[in-house]
């Protein structure tokens, strides 16, 4: 029933920005495969499309986005039946495999009503050091258009604090928790990421960052900004982001 309500003012153009980093070098010199987290992308994408909205894909240089192999494990999916569907989508969807560049997006930013950036360690390799995505996020924030940042992607807010007047300062946010980061580093990655301790950095950058217990669904909504903590929050994030889109539609 909730999605039917969210669909009542459908038809917004939602920009999905994805990492194209497929390798991550750790502090110990180890290089591992990475990319975007499949469930963090596909669950919100599917809900947004099913609600009647339109999606445009973009990456830094208009290259197709790689999947983080870790995200294919059943443990990260509340609905495991979606794994094969999501994989088929990434293999066969023309728009997904021919994304725009961030430069193209920035040149036509008024075309987009909202932005979503899924997580994955790849975000901490390329997007975290990209100035164009910071400019794009700044313009969305100044226009008070819905912004959705998932798991590692809230780390991109740290760079907004470098602007003289950050419109998102003091906003409530969440991200992958410190405990979850340490667990991933010790038991999955077997090494420390170069960019890490995101929640601490968010607090130091002027945000009010919160976290829940590991593997718990946790979403923070502060006005037009929606952030979530982990892949276990994908369904809750989708519902809250659709609500935020509806609020934006009504305000136009």
Secondary structure, 3 states (H helix, E strand, C coil): CHHHHHHHHCCCEEEEECCCCCEEECCCCCEEECCECHHHHHHHHHHHHHCCCEEEEEECECCCCCECHHHHCHHHCCCCCHHHHHHHHHHHCHHHHCCEEHHHHHHCHHHCCEEEECCCHHHHCCHHHCHHHHHHHHHHHHCCCEEEEECCHHHHHHHHCCCCCCCCCCCEEECCCHHHHHHHHHHHHCCCCCCCCHHHHHHHCCCEEECCCCCCCCEEEECCEEEECCHHHHHHHHHHHHHHHHHHHHHC
